C-alpha cells in the first residue's frame, strides 16, 4: 500500500473540503451562534441597562381579589420583572372587542362551598411562565384557606405538596448520580449519531457522484481501489473531526468573551471543572475510542454499499439503513442497560461485538457495571476486526464502483443469454413489476390507516348522530359499511392512478354465459367451504369471528337484519372485488396472468387477517380471479362474493329455525351439484375456466424487492398472527 499516495489524496480532499465556500459560511454562522449563546446573560444585561427590551414585552395585570391576599402574592411572584404593572379592580367588564392586547385579568373568588375559583382572562394565549406564576399563587391561596379551615400551621399544609425524600440503596450496582449519567449517555450517543449522519451522507454522495461521472475510473488507474477507499474515508472523517475541533474552539471563544465581560464566569468554570465526576471523564475517553472505530467501520460499509448504487438519490437512501442500525442499538442499550438492574453474562459477551460495543460498554461503564477485562477484550476485537472489514469492503467497493449495470437485475438467473431487445423488454417489465409492488403496498397502507382512523372516529360519531334512532347493532354495521366504502375507495383510486385506461375496461357477458359461470363458481365455493370447515377444525381455528353483541338474530328488527346483510355481505362483496379483482388483478395481469392471479389472491387472504378466513379467501380469490380473467366481467365475481357472504349471514340469523335452515342447506347443495356438474361437462369439452400457463419466478423475485410491498406483507402477517392469537383466546 502506497502511503505517500494515500497521504496526498487525504491532504487534497481535506483542503478542498475546508476551503469550500459552504464550509466557511457554515462555520461563520456556527461561530456566531455559539458565541452569542455563551454570552446570552451578558446580552440580556446589556439590553436591560439600555432599556432595550427585544425579547420581553410590557404587560398589565388587573386583579379582582376577593380573598384579600392574592394581590400581594402576585406582586411577590413578579417582583423581579419590571415590565409588569399590577393593579386592583372590582369587576371584569371586558369583552373581546375592548380588552387590550397586553392586559391579563385574574380573578380569585370563593364559591358557595368555600373552594377557591381562579379565572384568567386575556385576549389571546399568554406565556407559559406567566401562567405558572398564577398557578403558584392559586396554590398558596388554597393552602392558606385549608390551613385556616383546619386550624393548623401553613407550613404543614405546604409540606403535603412536596416530593417525599427517598434514599435508594442498591448494593450490587452503582446508581449514584444515575440521572446525570443517563443524560451524559444520551448526549454522547447523539454526538455519535450526528457525526455519522455527516460522514455517511458525505461518503454516499461523493462516491455516487464520482461513479456517475466516471472520474473515479481515472483515479483508479494510478492507485489501488483499497488505497483510494482508505483515503476517501479518512479524508471525510478527518474533515468532520476538524469541524468538531472548530466547534470546540467556538465554544471556548464564547466562554472567553463571557469571562472578559463578566469576571465571575471564570470562577463558575473553575468550580464546574473541580466538581466533574472522574467516572464521567473515563466514560468520555473510552467513548471517543469506540467512536473512532465505529466511524471507520460504518464509513467503510457505507462506501461499499454506495459503490453498488446507480444514482445519487439511491446512494443517499442507503445511508438510512446504517443510521437505523445506530438508532436500534441505542434504544436496545436503553432497554437492557440501566442503573437499576444487574447486567447478565450474555450482555457482557454481546457488548464485545464491534459497533455494538460503542453503545453497550460505555453504558455499562457509566453505571459502574463495566469491567476492565470487558473493555480490553472489546478493543482487541475492534482492532482485530479492522483489517478484515477493510479487506472485505475494499473488494466490494472495487467490484461495485466499476459496475454500471442496473441494480439487482444482474442477479436474476436466466437459462440463456438475452438479446439486446430481450434485455430492454426485461428491464421494462422489471421496472413495471416494481412499480406494481409499490402501488399495491401504498394502496394497502392507505387502506389500513383509514381503517384505523375511521375505527376511532366513526363509532362515537355514528352513535351521537343515530343513537336515538337506531339500535347499537344497526349503528355498528352502518359504521362498518362506511369504513369499508371509504378505505377501499381510496385504495382503488390509488391503484387506478397507475392503471392504463385499457386495463380499467370491463366486459359484459351474455345472460347464459353469466348464469353458467355463476353456477360453476358457486359449486366451487360450496366445496371450498366444506374443505375449510374440516381444515379449521384440524388446526384449531374454529372460532367465532364476530362477537355476540354484533351478530343479528331472528329476534332483532327488520332494519337490523337489512343493515347486517348490507354491512357484512353487500358492501364488502362490492368493494373487495373492485379493489382486489378489478384494480389489483386488472393492473397486474399485463405482467403475467398467473402471477397477477396469485398476488391478488394473496392480498385477498391477508385482508381478512385471520387463519380461518385467510385460507378460504386465498382459494376463493383464485376462483374469482380465474372467472374475472376468463370473462372480464366484474359483476360476476361481485355477485358470487355477495352470495357467499349472504349465505353465511342468513344461515346465522335462521339458526334457531330448523325448517328454514334445512331448506337453505338443501337448496345450496342442489345448486352446488348443478354447478359442479356444469364444471365437469366444460372440462370434458375442454372449455373449462383455464388460463395459459406462464413462468413467473422472476416476477416474484422482483415483486419482493420493493420496500413498500415488503413492509405491508410483514405488517399484515404480524396483524394476522396477533388476530389469530386473540381469537383463539376468546
C-alpha positions as CSV (number, residue, x, y, z in Angstrom):
1,X,0.0,0.0,0.0
2,X,1.5,3.3,-1.1
3,X,1.3,5.6,1.9
4,X,2.5,8.7,0.0
5,X,-0.3,8.5,-2.5
6,X,-2.8,8.0,0.3
7,X,-1.4,10.9,2.2
8,X,-1.6,13.2,-0.8
9,X,-5.2,12.2,-1.6
10,X,-6.2,12.9,2.0
11,X,-4.4,16.2,2.1
12,X,-6.0,17.3,-1.2
13,X,-9.5,16.2,-0.1
14,X,-9.3,17.8,3.3
15,X,-8.0,21.1,1.9
16,X,-10.7,21.1,-0.7
17,X,-13.4,20.4,1.9
18,X,-12.2,23.1,4.4
19,X,-11.7,25.8,1.7
20,X,-15.2,25.2,0.3
21,X,-17.4,28.3,0.5
22,X,-20.3,26.4,2.1
23,X,-18.0,25.0,4.8
24,X,-16.7,28.6,5.6
25,X,-20.2,30.1,5.6
26,X,-21.5,27.3,7.8
27,X,-18.6,27.8,10.3
28,X,-19.1,31.6,10.4
29,X,-22.8,31.1,11.3
30,X,-21.9,28.4,13.8
31,X,-19.3,30.6,15.5
32,X,-21.7,33.5,15.8
33,X,-24.4,31.2,17.3
34,X,-22.1,29.6,19.9
35,X,-20.6,32.9,20.9
36,X,-24.0,34.6,21.3
37,X,-25.3,31.5,23.2
38,X,-22.4,31.6,25.6
39,X,-23.0,35.3,26.3
40,X,-26.8,35.4,26.4
41,X,-26.8,36.6,30.0
42,X,-24.4,39.5,29.1
43,X,-26.5,40.4,26.1
44,X,-29.6,40.3,28.3
45,X,-27.9,42.6,30.9
46,X,-26.8,45.0,28.2
47,X,-30.3,45.3,26.8
48,X,-31.8,45.8,30.3
49,X,-29.2,48.5,31.1
50,X,-30.0,50.4,27.9
51,X,-33.8,49.7,28.3
52,X,-33.9,47.7,25.1
53,X,-36.5,45.0,25.7
54,X,-36.2,43.0,22.5
55,X,-37.2,39.6,23.9
56,X,-39.8,40.7,26.5
57,X,-42.8,42.9,26.3
58,X,-44.6,45.0,28.9
59,X,-47.9,43.9,30.1
60,X,-50.5,44.7,32.7
61,X,-52.2,42.6,35.3
62,X,-55.5,43.6,36.8
63,X,-56.5,41.6,39.9
64,X,-60.0,41.0,41.3
65,X,-59.0,39.9,44.9
66,X,-62.0,38.7,46.9
67,X,-59.7,36.7,49.1
68,X,-57.6,39.6,50.3
69,X,-54.1,38.1,49.9
70,X,-54.0,37.5,46.1
71,X,-52.6,40.8,45.1
72,X,-49.7,40.6,47.5
73,X,-48.8,37.1,46.4
74,X,-48.9,38.1,42.7
75,X,-46.6,41.1,43.4
76,X,-44.1,38.6,45.1
77,X,-44.2,36.4,42.0
78,X,-43.5,39.2,39.6
79,X,-41.1,41.1,41.9
80,X,-38.1,40.5,39.6
81,X,-40.0,41.7,36.4
82,X,-40.0,45.5,36.0
83,X,-42.1,45.2,32.8
84,X,-45.2,44.2,34.7
85,X,-47.8,46.6,36.1
86,X,-50.2,45.3,38.7
87,X,-53.4,46.9,39.9
88,X,-56.7,46.0,41.6
89,X,-60.1,46.3,40.0
90,X,-63.5,45.5,41.4
91,X,-65.1,43.7,38.4
92,X,-64.4,42.3,35.0
93,X,-66.3,44.0,32.2
94,X,-64.0,43.2,29.4
95,X,-65.1,41.6,26.1
96,X,-63.0,40.5,23.0
97,X,-63.7,43.9,21.5
98,X,-62.5,46.2,24.3
99,X,-59.8,44.1,26.1
100,X,-56.2,45.3,25.4
101,X,-53.6,43.1,23.8
102,X,-51.2,43.4,26.8
103,X,-53.8,43.0,29.5
104,X,-54.3,40.0,31.8
105,X,-57.3,39.9,34.2
106,X,-57.0,37.5,37.1
107,X,-60.0,36.8,39.4
108,X,-59.7,35.0,42.8
109,X,-63.1,34.1,44.3
110,X,-64.6,31.6,46.7
111,X,-67.6,29.5,45.6
112,X,-70.6,28.5,47.7
113,X,-68.6,25.6,49.2
114,X,-65.8,27.9,50.2
115,X,-63.5,26.5,47.5
116,X,-61.1,28.7,45.5
117,X,-62.1,29.6,42.0
118,X,-59.5,31.2,39.7
119,X,-60.4,32.8,36.3
120,X,-57.7,34.2,34.0
121,X,-58.9,36.4,31.1
122,X,-56.8,37.6,28.2
123,X,-57.3,38.5,24.6
124,X,-55.1,35.6,23.4
125,X,-52.8,33.0,24.9
126,X,-50.3,34.0,27.5
127,X,-46.7,32.9,28.1
128,X,-46.4,29.6,29.9
129,X,-44.0,31.1,32.6
130,X,-46.6,33.8,33.4
131,X,-49.4,31.3,33.6
132,X,-47.3,29.1,36.0
133,X,-46.9,32.1,38.3
134,X,-50.7,32.5,38.5
135,X,-50.9,28.7,39.3
136,X,-48.4,29.1,42.1
137,X,-50.4,32.0,43.6
138,X,-53.6,29.8,43.4
139,X,-51.8,27.0,45.3
140,X,-50.6,29.4,48.0
141,X,-54.1,30.8,48.5
142,X,-55.6,27.3,48.6
143,X,-53.1,26.2,51.2
144,X,-53.9,29.3,53.3
145,X,-57.6,28.6,53.1
146,X,-57.1,24.9,54.1
147,X,-54.8,25.9,57.0
148,X,-57.4,28.4,58.2
149,X,-60.2,25.9,58.0
150,X,-58.3,23.1,59.8
151,X,-56.6,25.4,62.3
152,X,-53.1,24.2,61.5
153,X,-49.9,25.9,60.6
154,X,-49.5,26.8,56.9
155,X,-46.1,25.1,56.7
156,X,-47.7,21.7,57.4
157,X,-50.1,22.1,54.6
158,X,-47.4,23.1,52.2
159,X,-45.3,20.1,53.2
160,X,-48.1,17.8,51.8
161,X,-47.4,19.1,48.2
162,X,-43.7,18.5,48.4
163,X,-42.0,15.4,47.0
164,X,-41.1,12.8,49.7
165,X,-37.4,12.3,50.3
166,X,-36.4,8.8,49.4
167,X,-32.9,7.4,49.6
168,X,-32.4,4.5,47.2
169,X,-29.7,2.0,48.1
170,X,-28.7,-0.8,45.7
171,X,-25.7,-2.9,46.8
172,X,-24.9,-4.6,43.5
173,X,-24.9,-1.6,41.2
174,X,-23.6,2.0,41.2
175,X,-26.7,4.1,40.8
176,X,-25.2,7.3,42.2
177,X,-26.0,10.3,40.1
178,X,-27.9,8.0,37.7
179,X,-29.9,10.8,36.2
180,X,-26.8,12.8,35.3
181,X,-25.1,9.8,33.9
182,X,-28.0,8.8,31.8
183,X,-28.0,12.4,30.4
184,X,-24.3,12.1,29.6
185,X,-25.0,8.8,27.9
186,X,-27.8,10.3,25.8
187,X,-25.7,13.3,24.7
188,X,-22.8,11.0,23.8
189,X,-24.9,8.8,21.6
190,X,-26.5,11.9,20.0
191,X,-23.0,13.2,19.1
192,X,-22.1,9.8,17.6
193,X,-25.4,9.9,15.6
194,X,-24.8,13.4,14.3
195,X,-21.2,12.7,13.3
196,X,-22.3,9.5,11.5
197,X,-25.0,11.5,9.6
198,X,-22.5,13.9,8.2
199,X,-19.8,11.3,7.4
200,X,-22.1,8.6,5.9
201,X,-24.1,11.1,3.8
202,X,-20.9,12.7,2.5
203,X,-19.3,9.4,1.6
204,X,-22.5,8.2,-0.2
205,X,-22.9,11.4,-2.2
206,X,-19.2,11.7,-3.2
207,X,-18.8,8.1,-4.3
208,X,-22.1,8.1,-6.2
209,X,-21.1,11.4,-8.0
210,X,-17.7,10.1,-8.8
211,X,-19.1,6.8,-10.1
212,X,-21.7,8.5,-12.3
213,X,-19.2,11.0,-13.7
214,X,-16.7,8.1,-14.2
215,X,-13.9,10.3,-12.8
216,X,-13.1,7.6,-10.3
217,X,-12.1,5.3,-13.1
218,X,-9.3,7.7,-14.0
219,X,-8.2,7.8,-10.3
220,X,-8.1,4.0,-10.1
221,X,-5.6,3.8,-12.9
222,X,-2.9,5.3,-10.6
223,X,-4.0,3.9,-7.2
224,X,-5.4,0.7,-5.9
225,X,-9.1,0.6,-5.0
226,X,-8.2,-0.2,-1.4
227,X,-5.9,2.8,-1.2
228,X,-8.5,5.2,-2.7
229,X,-11.2,3.8,-0.4
230,X,-9.0,4.3,2.7
231,X,-8.0,7.8,1.6
232,X,-11.6,8.7,0.9
233,X,-12.9,7.5,4.3
234,X,-10.1,9.1,6.2
235,X,-10.3,12.4,4.4
236,X,-14.0,12.8,5.1
237,X,-13.6,11.6,8.7
238,X,-10.7,14.0,9.3
239,X,-12.8,16.8,7.9
240,X,-15.6,16.0,10.3
241,X,-13.3,15.8,13.3
242,X,-11.7,19.2,12.2
243,X,-15.2,20.5,12.3
244,X,-15.6,19.2,15.8
245,X,-12.3,20.9,16.8
246,X,-13.6,24.2,15.3
247,X,-16.9,23.8,17.3
248,X,-14.9,23.3,20.5
249,X,-12.9,26.4,19.7
250,X,-16.1,28.4,19.1
251,X,-17.4,27.1,22.5
252,X,-14.1,28.2,24.2
253,X,-14.1,31.5,22.3
254,X,-17.7,32.2,23.6
255,X,-16.7,31.4,27.2
256,X,-13.5,33.5,27.0
257,X,-15.5,36.5,25.8
258,X,-18.0,35.8,28.6
259,X,-15.2,35.8,31.1
260,X,-13.7,39.0,29.8
261,X,-17.1,40.7,30.2
262,X,-18.0,39.0,33.5
263,X,-15.1,38.0,35.8
264,X,-17.4,35.8,37.9
265,X,-17.8,33.4,34.9
266,X,-14.1,32.3,35.4
267,X,-14.9,31.2,39.0
268,X,-18.0,29.4,37.7
269,X,-16.0,27.5,35.1
270,X,-13.3,26.5,37.7
271,X,-16.0,25.3,40.1
272,X,-17.6,23.2,37.4
273,X,-14.2,21.6,36.5
274,X,-13.5,20.7,40.1
275,X,-16.9,19.0,40.5
276,X,-16.6,16.8,37.4
277,X,-17.1,13.1,38.2
278,X,-13.9,11.2,37.1
279,X,-16.1,8.2,36.0
280,X,-17.7,10.6,33.5
281,X,-14.2,11.7,32.3
282,X,-13.3,8.0,31.8
283,X,-16.5,7.4,30.0
284,X,-15.9,10.2,27.6
285,X,-12.4,9.0,26.8
286,X,-13.5,5.4,26.2
287,X,-16.4,6.6,24.2
288,X,-14.0,8.6,22.0
289,X,-12.0,5.4,21.3
290,X,-15.1,3.5,20.4
291,X,-16.3,6.4,18.2
292,X,-13.2,6.3,16.1
293,X,-13.5,2.6,15.4
294,X,-17.3,2.8,14.8
295,X,-17.0,5.8,12.4
296,X,-14.3,3.9,10.5
297,X,-16.3,0.7,10.2
298,X,-19.5,2.4,9.3
299,X,-17.7,4.6,6.7
300,X,-16.2,1.5,5.1
301,X,-19.5,-0.3,5.0
302,X,-21.2,2.8,3.6
303,X,-18.6,3.2,0.9
304,X,-19.0,-0.5,-0.1
305,X,-22.8,-0.2,-0.3
306,X,-22.7,3.2,-2.1
307,X,-20.5,1.7,-4.8
308,X,-23.3,-0.7,-5.7
309,X,-25.9,2.1,-6.3
310,X,-26.7,3.7,-9.7
311,X,-27.8,7.2,-8.7
312,X,-27.1,9.8,-6.1
313,X,-30.7,9.5,-4.7
314,X,-30.2,5.7,-4.3
315,X,-26.9,6.2,-2.5
316,X,-28.5,8.7,-0.1
317,X,-31.2,6.1,0.7
318,X,-28.5,3.5,1.7
319,X,-27.4,5.8,4.5
320,X,-30.7,5.4,6.3
321,X,-30.0,1.6,6.7
322,X,-26.8,2.2,8.7
323,X,-28.3,5.1,10.7
324,X,-31.3,2.9,11.6
325,X,-28.8,0.3,13.0
326,X,-27.4,3.1,15.2
327,X,-30.9,4.0,16.4
328,X,-31.8,0.4,17.1
329,X,-28.6,-0.2,19.1
330,X,-29.2,2.9,21.1
331,X,-32.7,2.0,22.1
332,X,-31.7,-1.6,22.9
333,X,-29.0,-0.3,25.2
334,X,-31.6,1.9,26.9
335,X,-33.8,-1.1,27.4
336,X,-31.3,-3.6,28.7
337,X,-28.7,-1.5,30.5
338,X,-29.8,0.9,33.3
339,X,-28.5,1.7,36.8
340,X,-31.3,-0.4,38.5
341,X,-30.6,-3.9,37.1
342,X,-27.6,-6.2,37.0
343,X,-26.2,-6.8,33.6
344,X,-26.2,-10.5,32.6
345,X,-23.3,-12.6,31.3
346,X,-24.9,-12.8,27.8
347,X,-25.0,-9.0,27.6
348,X,-21.3,-8.8,28.6
349,X,-20.5,-11.2,25.7
350,X,-22.7,-9.3,23.2
351,X,-21.1,-6.0,24.3
352,X,-17.8,-7.1,22.9
353,X,-19.1,-7.2,19.3
354,X,-17.8,-4.4,17.0
355,X,-20.2,-1.4,16.7
356,X,-22.4,-2.9,19.4
357,X,-19.6,-2.2,21.9
358,X,-19.9,1.5,21.1
359,X,-23.3,1.7,22.8
360,X,-23.2,-1.2,25.3
361,X,-19.8,-0.9,27.0
362,X,-19.9,2.9,27.8
363,X,-23.4,2.5,29.0
364,X,-22.3,-0.2,31.4
365,X,-19.3,1.8,32.4
366,X,-21.2,4.9,33.4
367,X,-23.3,2.9,35.8
368,X,-20.4,1.1,37.3
369,X,-21.0,-2.3,35.8
370,X,-18.3,-2.5,33.1
371,X,-15.2,-4.4,33.9
372,X,-11.6,-3.8,32.8
373,X,-11.4,-7.2,31.1
374,X,-14.6,-6.4,29.2
375,X,-13.2,-3.1,27.9
376,X,-9.9,-4.6,26.9
377,X,-11.5,-7.6,25.1
378,X,-13.9,-5.3,23.2
379,X,-11.0,-3.1,22.0
380,X,-8.9,-6.2,21.0
381,X,-11.9,-7.4,19.0
382,X,-12.2,-4.0,17.3
383,X,-8.5,-3.9,16.4
384,X,-8.6,-7.4,15.0
385,X,-11.8,-6.7,13.0
386,X,-10.4,-3.6,11.4
387,X,-8.2,-5.3,8.7
388,X,-10.9,-7.9,8.0
389,X,-13.7,-5.3,7.5
390,X,-11.3,-3.1,5.4
391,X,-10.3,-6.0,3.1
392,X,-14.0,-7.1,2.6
393,X,-15.2,-3.6,2.0
394,X,-12.3,-2.8,-0.4
395,X,-13.2,-5.7,-2.6
396,X,-16.9,-4.9,-2.6
397,X,-16.0,-1.2,-3.3
398,X,-13.9,-2.1,-6.3
399,X,-16.5,-4.5,-7.8
400,X,-19.3,-2.0,-7.3
401,X,-17.5,1.1,-8.5
402,X,-16.6,-0.4,-11.9
403,X,-20.1,-1.9,-12.4
404,X,-22.7,0.3,-14.1
405,X,-25.4,-2.3,-14.6
406,X,-28.9,-1.7,-13.1
407,X,-29.0,-2.9,-9.5
408,X,-30.4,-6.4,-8.9
409,X,-31.3,-7.3,-12.5
410,X,-28.0,-9.0,-13.0
411,X,-28.7,-11.3,-10.0
412,X,-31.7,-12.9,-11.6
413,X,-30.5,-16.1,-13.3
414,X,-31.8,-16.9,-16.8
415,X,-31.4,-20.1,-18.8
416,X,-29.9,-18.3,-21.8
417,X,-28.3,-15.0,-22.7
418,X,-30.8,-12.3,-23.7
419,X,-30.5,-10.3,-26.9
420,X,-30.5,-6.5,-26.6
421,X,-34.2,-6.4,-27.4
422,X,-35.0,-9.1,-24.8
423,X,-32.9,-7.3,-22.3
424,X,-34.7,-4.0,-22.9
425,X,-38.1,-5.8,-22.6
426,X,-36.9,-7.5,-19.4
427,X,-35.8,-4.2,-17.8
428,X,-39.2,-2.6,-18.8
429,X,-41.0,-5.5,-17.2
430,X,-38.8,-5.4,-14.1
431,X,-39.5,-1.7,-13.6
432,X,-43.2,-2.2,-14.2
433,X,-43.4,-5.0,-11.6
434,X,-41.5,-3.0,-9.0
435,X,-44.0,-0.1,-9.7
436,X,-46.8,-2.6,-9.4
437,X,-45.5,-3.8,-6.0
438,X,-45.1,-0.2,-4.8
439,X,-48.7,0.7,-5.8
440,X,-50.1,-2.3,-4.1
441,X,-48.1,-1.6,-1.0
442,X,-49.1,2.0,-0.9
443,X,-52.8,1.2,-1.5
444,X,-52.8,-1.3,1.3
445,X,-51.1,1.1,3.7
446,X,-53.7,3.7,2.9
447,X,-56.5,1.1,3.4
448,X,-55.0,0.1,6.8
449,X,-54.5,3.7,8.0
450,X,-58.0,4.7,7.0
451,X,-59.5,1.6,8.7
452,X,-57.7,2.6,12.0
453,X,-58.6,6.3,11.8
454,X,-62.3,5.7,10.9
455,X,-62.4,3.0,13.6
456,X,-61.6,5.6,16.1
457,X,-63.8,8.4,14.8
458,X,-66.9,6.8,13.4
459,X,-68.2,4.8,16.3
460,X,-68.6,7.8,18.5
461,X,-69.9,10.0,15.6
462,X,-72.5,7.5,14.4
463,X,-73.6,6.8,18.0
464,X,-74.1,10.6,18.5
465,X,-76.0,11.1,15.3
466,X,-78.1,7.9,15.2
467,X,-78.1,6.7,18.8
468,X,-81.7,7.9,19.4
469,X,-83.0,6.4,16.2
470,X,-81.3,3.0,15.6
471,X,-80.1,0.1,17.8
472,X,-76.5,-0.3,18.7
473,X,-76.2,-3.3,16.2
474,X,-77.6,-1.2,13.3
475,X,-75.2,1.6,14.2
476,X,-72.3,-0.8,14.3
477,X,-73.0,-2.1,10.8
478,X,-73.5,1.4,9.4
479,X,-70.1,2.4,10.7
480,X,-68.6,-0.9,9.3
481,X,-70.1,-0.2,5.9
482,X,-68.9,3.5,5.8
483,X,-65.4,2.4,6.8
484,X,-65.2,-0.2,4.1
485,X,-66.5,2.2,1.4
486,X,-64.1,5.0,2.3
487,X,-61.0,2.9,2.8
488,X,-61.4,0.7,-0.2
489,X,-62.4,3.7,-2.4
490,X,-59.2,5.5,-1.5
491,X,-57.1,2.3,-2.2
492,X,-58.9,1.7,-5.6
493,X,-58.3,5.4,-6.5
494,X,-54.5,4.9,-5.9
495,X,-54.3,1.8,-8.0
496,X,-56.3,3.4,-10.8
497,X,-53.8,6.3,-10.9
498,X,-51.2,3.9,-12.2
499,X,-53.5,1.7,-14.3
500,X,-53.8,2.2,-18.0
501,X,-57.3,3.0,-19.4
502,X,-57.3,-0.2,-21.4
503,X,-56.9,-2.3,-18.3
504,X,-59.7,-0.5,-16.5
505,X,-62.3,-1.5,-19.0
506,X,-64.6,-4.4,-18.2
507,X,-66.7,-6.7,-20.4
508,X,-70.3,-7.8,-20.1
509,X,-71.1,-11.4,-20.8
510,X,-74.5,-12.6,-22.0
511,X,-77.0,-13.9,-19.5
512,X,-76.5,-17.6,-20.4
513,X,-72.7,-17.5,-20.0
514,X,-73.1,-15.4,-16.9
515,X,-75.5,-17.9,-15.3
516,X,-73.3,-20.9,-16.1
517,X,-70.3,-19.1,-14.7
518,X,-72.2,-18.2,-11.5
519,X,-73.4,-21.8,-11.0
520,X,-69.9,-23.2,-11.6
521,X,-68.3,-20.7,-9.3
522,X,-71.0,-21.3,-6.6
523,X,-70.3,-25.0,-6.8
524,X,-66.6,-24.4,-6.2
525,X,-67.3,-22.1,-3.3
526,X,-69.5,-24.7,-1.5
527,X,-66.9,-27.3,-2.0
528,X,-64.3,-24.9,-0.6
529,X,-66.5,-24.1,2.4
530,X,-66.7,-27.8,3.2
531,X,-63.0,-28.3,3.0
532,X,-62.5,-25.1,5.1
533,X,-64.7,-26.5,7.9
534,X,-62.6,-29.7,8.0
535,X,-59.2,-27.8,7.9
536,X,-60.0,-25.2,10.6
537,X,-61.3,-28.0,12.9
538,X,-58.0,-29.8,12.5
539,X,-55.8,-26.7,13.1
540,X,-57.9,-25.3,16.0
541,X,-59.1,-22.2,14.2
542,X,-62.9,-22.9,14.5
543,X,-63.6,-19.7,16.4
544,X,-66.3,-17.0,16.0
545,X,-65.1,-14.0,14.1
546,X,-67.9,-11.8,15.3
547,X,-68.8,-11.1,18.9
548,X,-72.2,-11.9,20.2
549,X,-73.3,-8.3,20.5
550,X,-72.6,-7.8,16.8
551,X,-74.5,-10.8,15.4
552,X,-78.1,-10.1,14.3
553,X,-80.5,-12.9,15.2
554,X,-84.1,-13.7,14.3
555,X,-85.5,-11.7,17.3
556,X,-83.8,-8.5,16.0
557,X,-85.8,-6.0,14.0
558,X,-86.1,-6.0,10.2
559,X,-83.9,-2.9,9.9
560,X,-81.1,-4.5,11.9
561,X,-81.2,-7.5,9.6
562,X,-81.1,-5.4,6.4
563,X,-78.1,-3.3,7.7
564,X,-76.4,-6.5,8.9
565,X,-76.6,-8.1,5.4
566,X,-75.5,-4.8,3.8
567,X,-72.6,-4.3,6.2
568,X,-71.2,-7.8,6.2
569,X,-72.3,-9.1,2.8
570,X,-73.1,-6.5,0.2
571,X,-70.6,-3.7,0.8
572,X,-67.6,-6.0,1.3
573,X,-68.7,-8.1,-1.7
574,X,-68.7,-5.0,-3.9
575,X,-65.7,-3.1,-2.7
576,X,-63.4,-6.0,-2.1
577,X,-64.0,-7.2,-5.7
578,X,-63.5,-3.7,-7.1
579,X,-60.2,-3.5,-5.2
580,X,-58.7,-7.0,-5.4
581,X,-60.0,-8.2,-8.7
582,X,-60.7,-5.2,-10.9
583,X,-58.0,-2.9,-9.6
584,X,-55.1,-5.2,-8.5
585,X,-55.7,-8.1,-10.8
586,X,-56.6,-5.8,-13.7
587,X,-53.5,-3.8,-13.2
588,X,-51.1,-6.7,-12.7
589,X,-52.3,-9.1,-15.5
590,X,-50.1,-7.4,-18.1
591,X,-47.1,-8.8,-16.2
592,X,-48.5,-12.3,-16.3
593,X,-52.0,-13.7,-15.6
594,X,-50.8,-16.4,-13.3
595,X,-48.5,-14.0,-11.5
596,X,-51.3,-11.4,-11.0
597,X,-53.8,-14.2,-10.0
598,X,-51.6,-15.5,-7.2
599,X,-50.7,-12.0,-6.0
600,X,-54.3,-10.8,-5.9
601,X,-55.4,-14.0,-4.1
602,X,-52.6,-13.5,-1.5
603,X,-53.7,-9.9,-0.9
604,X,-57.3,-11.0,-0.6
605,X,-56.3,-13.6,2.1
606,X,-54.2,-11.1,4.1
607,X,-57.0,-8.6,4.1
608,X,-59.0,-10.9,6.3
609,X,-56.2,-11.1,9.0
610,X,-57.1,-14.5,10.4
611,X,-56.2,-18.0,9.5
612,X,-59.7,-19.5,9.2
613,X,-60.9,-16.9,6.7
614,X,-57.5,-16.4,5.1
615,X,-57.1,-19.9,3.9
616,X,-60.6,-19.9,2.4
617,X,-60.1,-16.4,1.0
618,X,-56.9,-17.4,-0.8
619,X,-58.5,-20.2,-2.7
620,X,-61.7,-18.3,-3.3
621,X,-59.5,-15.5,-4.6
622,X,-58.0,-18.0,-7.1
623,X,-61.6,-19.0,-8.3
624,X,-62.8,-15.4,-8.5
625,X,-59.6,-14.4,-10.3
626,X,-59.9,-17.1,-12.9
627,X,-63.6,-16.1,-13.5
628,X,-62.6,-12.4,-13.9
629,X,-59.6,-13.2,-16.2
630,X,-61.8,-15.5,-18.3
631,X,-64.9,-13.3,-18.6
632,X,-63.6,-9.8,-17.9
633,X,-67.0,-9.1,-16.2
634,X,-66.5,-7.9,-12.6
635,X,-70.3,-8.2,-12.0
636,X,-70.0,-11.9,-11.8
637,X,-67.4,-12.0,-9.0
638,X,-69.2,-9.3,-7.1
639,X,-72.5,-11.3,-7.3
640,X,-70.7,-14.5,-6.2
641,X,-69.0,-12.7,-3.3
642,X,-72.3,-11.3,-2.1
643,X,-74.0,-14.7,-2.4
644,X,-71.2,-16.3,-0.4
645,X,-71.3,-13.7,2.4
646,X,-75.1,-13.6,2.4
647,X,-75.4,-17.4,2.9
648,X,-73.2,-17.2,6.0
649,X,-75.3,-14.2,7.4
650,X,-78.7,-15.7,6.6
651,X,-77.7,-19.1,8.0
652,X,-76.7,-17.4,11.2
653,X,-79.9,-15.5,11.5
654,X,-82.1,-18.5,10.9
655,X,-80.0,-20.9,13.0
656,X,-82.9,-21.2,15.5
657,X,-85.4,-22.1,12.8
658,X,-84.6,-25.7,11.9
659,X,-87.0,-25.9,8.9
660,X,-85.7,-22.8,7.3
661,X,-82.1,-23.9,7.9
662,X,-82.8,-27.3,6.3
663,X,-84.4,-25.7,3.3
664,X,-81.5,-23.4,2.7
665,X,-79.0,-26.3,3.2
666,X,-80.8,-28.5,0.6
667,X,-81.1,-25.6,-1.8
668,X,-77.4,-24.8,-1.5
669,X,-76.5,-28.5,-2.1
670,X,-78.7,-28.8,-5.2
671,X,-77.3,-25.6,-6.8
672,X,-73.8,-26.6,-5.9
673,X,-74.2,-30.1,-7.5
674,X,-75.6,-28.4,-10.7
675,X,-72.6,-26.0,-10.7
676,X,-70.1,-28.8,-10.2
677,X,-71.8,-30.9,-13.0
678,X,-71.5,-27.9,-15.4
679,X,-67.9,-27.5,-14.5
680,X,-67.2,-31.2,-15.2
681,X,-69.0,-31.0,-18.5
682,X,-66.9,-28.0,-19.5
683,X,-63.7,-29.8,-18.6
684,X,-64.7,-32.7,-20.8
685,X,-65.4,-30.4,-23.6
686,X,-62.1,-28.6,-22.9
687,X,-63.8,-25.4,-22.3
688,X,-63.3,-25.1,-18.6
689,X,-62.1,-22.0,-16.8
690,X,-58.4,-22.1,-17.5
691,X,-55.7,-19.7,-18.5
692,X,-52.4,-20.2,-20.2
693,X,-49.6,-21.4,-18.0
694,X,-46.7,-19.0,-17.5
695,X,-43.3,-18.9,-15.7
696,X,-43.4,-16.3,-13.1
697,X,-40.4,-17.0,-10.8
698,X,-38.7,-13.8,-12.0
699,X,-41.8,-11.7,-11.4
700,X,-42.0,-12.9,-7.8
701,X,-38.3,-12.1,-7.2
702,X,-38.8,-8.5,-8.5
703,X,-42.1,-8.1,-6.6
704,X,-40.5,-8.8,-3.2
705,X,-37.6,-6.3,-3.9
706,X,-39.8,-3.3,-3.2
707,X,-39.6,-2.0,0.3
708,X,-43.2,-0.7,0.5
709,X,-44.7,-4.1,-0.6
710,X,-42.4,-6.0,1.8
711,X,-43.4,-3.7,4.6
712,X,-47.1,-4.2,4.0
713,X,-46.7,-8.0,3.8
714,X,-44.8,-8.1,7.1
715,X,-47.3,-5.8,8.7
716,X,-50.3,-7.9,7.6
717,X,-48.6,-11.1,8.7
718,X,-47.9,-9.7,12.1
719,X,-51.5,-8.5,12.4
720,X,-52.8,-11.9,11.3
721,X,-50.7,-13.6,14.0
722,X,-52.0,-11.2,16.6
723,X,-55.5,-11.6,15.5
724,X,-55.2,-15.4,15.4
725,X,-53.9,-15.4,19.0
726,X,-56.6,-13.1,20.2
727,X,-59.5,-15.0,18.5
728,X,-58.2,-18.3,20.0
729,X,-58.2,-16.8,23.5
730,X,-61.8,-15.6,23.2
